[in-house]
Every structure is written in C-alpha cells, then in structure tokens.
Amino acid sequence: MKNDKGINKAPSQANSHSKLSDRGSKAEKYYHDLVALSRVSAAISGLHDLDAILKIGLDNVLSIVNGTVGGIMLLDEPSQTLSYRVYHGLSAKYAEEMRLKLGDGVAGKVTQSGRSVLLEDISSEPDAARIDLISAEGLRAFISVPLRAQDNVLGVMNVASHVPHRFTKGDMHLLHSIGDQLGIAIEQTRLHERLRRARERLRKLARQNLVAEEQERRRIARELHDETSQSLSGIALHLEALIEMSARSGNQDAKFIAGLKKVQSLTVQVHKEVSRLISNLHPAVLDTLGLAAAARQYARSRLQPLDIDVTTEVKGTEMRFPPDVEAALFRVVQGAIGNIAEHSRAKNASIVLAYLRDEFSLGIWDDGQGFDVSKITDVEESGRGRGLFSMRERIGFLGGTSGIESKIGAGTTIWAKIPIGQDIRYGEDKSTGN
C-alpha cells in the first residue's frame, strides 16, 4: 500500500506491531514474575516453622517453573557443611549422601560466592560433586541460587530437570529473587527460635528462683523456730523465775525488779515478732492443716488489726496439694492480702477457695478504692507491680491462669485457676491471664 507520495507504509506498520508485541510479552513476563514473588511471600508470611517455610517455598518454586525436581540445602555453620533439609523428586539416597563442604561442588561454590548458577547439563559439569549420584538420579538442567539474608548466605535452592536446556536465565533471575525472600524468612525463623529459647531459659531460671526462694524461706523459718524462738522462750521463762525469786527473797530494790520486768516484756515482744516473721516466711499451719487454714489465719492476723472484716469460704471438698503447689498458692494469697492491707482502704474482704472435680480456683475480693489495671504494664523501679507479675508467674508454672479485675472506686478482685486431677507441680509456664 502506497500513500500519495508513493511511499510504502507496510514495513513500518509491521515493525510497530512487532515492538508492541515485544512490549506486551515483557509486560506479561514482569506480571508473571510479580505474581510468583507475591505467591511465595504470601505462602510463607507469618510462619515460624522452618520446615514448613522451606517446603512451601520449594513447592511454589517448582509450580512456577513447571518443575518436579528440586531441594533446599542449608549450611551448618559449625561444620561448614551443606545438606538437604527439604526436597522433592529426589531419592532419599541422593538427599542423604549429597553433603557438601563450603566451596565444594556447584552448590558449595554458590554458597561461597553468593552468585547463582545456571547449567545446561550438570552431569557433564567438571565442578559438580558426586557425579555418581547425579547420574543415578538422571539430572541434567540445573539451577542453584543462594538463600541470602543481608550479606549472609544461609544455603541454596536447587531446581533440576531430567532433560538438558530446560531452564532460562529468566528462570534463574526469578528464582534468585525468591531465594532472597526465603533467606530472609529463614533468618527470621531462626531469630524467632533463638528468642523462644531465650525466653524459656528465663522462665526456667525464674521457676528455679521461686523454688529456691521457697526452700530458703522454709529453712530460715525452721531455724528461727528451732533456735531463736526457743532461746527467746527460755530467756523469758528465766526472767519470770528471777522476778519471782526476787519477790520471795524480800528484795526491796524496786528499780531492779522493774528492770527485770522490762527486760522480760521486751523479750516476750521480740518473741512475738519472731513468731510473726516465721509465719510470714512459712506458716507451720500450711504444712499441718493445709492451704485454707493457712489463708484464713494469715488474712485474719493481717487485716483484722486494720479493722478490715475478712471472711474465708471453702467450696467443695477440701484436698491437699503437693507442698510446693500449696506454697505457691499461699504466696498468691499472701501477696493479695498484703495489697489489701497496704493500698486498698477497704472495709471488707473475702477469700473463696473452690475445689471442683478437675479444677481449683482461688478468688480474693475487697471493696476498697480500686485502681486502673491498664497502668500496671511492667514492674517499676519502685517495685510497684512486682506482686501481680509474681502471682502470674507462680500460677503459670502450675499450668494455670490468673488475672486481676479492678476499677477506681469499685474494689478489686484477684482470681487464679489451676487444673487438678493430675500431677500438679512447677512446670512450663502456660499462663494466659490479663
């Protein structure tokens, strides 16, 4: 076709159509790559299980390149050895025996250099390791891309085919981008696992500290009772005997008699204080009569002198728990009663211990001034909040839950629940309270 000047326009139009077609193909390729990256990102988002992340990542990669053979090798830092963590389409023998030192074989060199490799036929590659295994698997076309997190290569992702010339550079570039995503996901998973282990170590340390604290309380209480308390009782009795002997002997030294009586009175007062300390450290009634009796006795001795009316109620059939469990529950009661005494300005308080078939629950209520629970988010330097968080830790180590409910001007309720009908003891913290 010619225009008015006799110039043929067909070649120009053909070139335009060709350019548009190329642009369309490139746009479609970019869209395909973006969709692929989005699929992998969505699949591994929010996962913390390393094997699940690697398997999902590998499955998506094989689906994207229409492949059936591949695997992910991770680098073991101490031994500097690569080994398969997940794989698809490979024999167990190949995956087990294909272990490479850093720098050995194709995958070892990719890990060392951080650069991807595309091979038309790995079975004829001079740098390939364990050609016997590769030939037995019938592998030909091969892509190996690094799994990178920042500047660290954590392993490689290998995709293979049983026919040569199967993959393109475009496939390699796409897999390289996916490899970066997987590398970041692997690093995040490892960091999450390290954090979980660190938290568990802290919880174990806290658990051991609580047990050690209770044992030390028992020891000090026992020594105070067996030695200090007995000695003070003996001194008081001897002073009383001296006073009586002085009176019988006709000693008229009033100042001497008054001095003896004053010393005896101070001794009795100190003995009462030591007895109170023993009760706070570890009340004997907790071992002899159990939690309910110990809670009742402690609440009365602490609150009644402050004109706070306190009641203790037991629901169900009372039962005994192991000593460390009863001690932990008593510390919760002790902490709650201490808060009522020091901060609540309450007139009434109550303790309810409920023994059900498969659960024990503890509730401590007061009608005091209350407080804003949302402001207690951590233990302050002044110590405020320590008791509440300690309560949660103790109950959590018993496999239970706990919480506190309070409003300004509407009093406070502290509750705790632990399972029974099983071997209750200090264990892994499973607390979920608010």
PyMOL commands that set and color helices and strands:
alter all, ss='L'
color gray80, all
select helices_A, chain A and resi 10-44+50-64+92-97+105-113+122-124+131-137+169-248+254-281+284-288+291-306+323-344+373-375+386-397
alter helices_A, ss='H'
color red, helices_A
select strands_A, chain A and resi 69-76+81-88+100-101+117-119+142-149+152-160+309-316+348-355+359-366+401-406+412-419
alter strands_A, ss='S'
color yellow, strands_A
deselect
rebuild
show_as cartoon
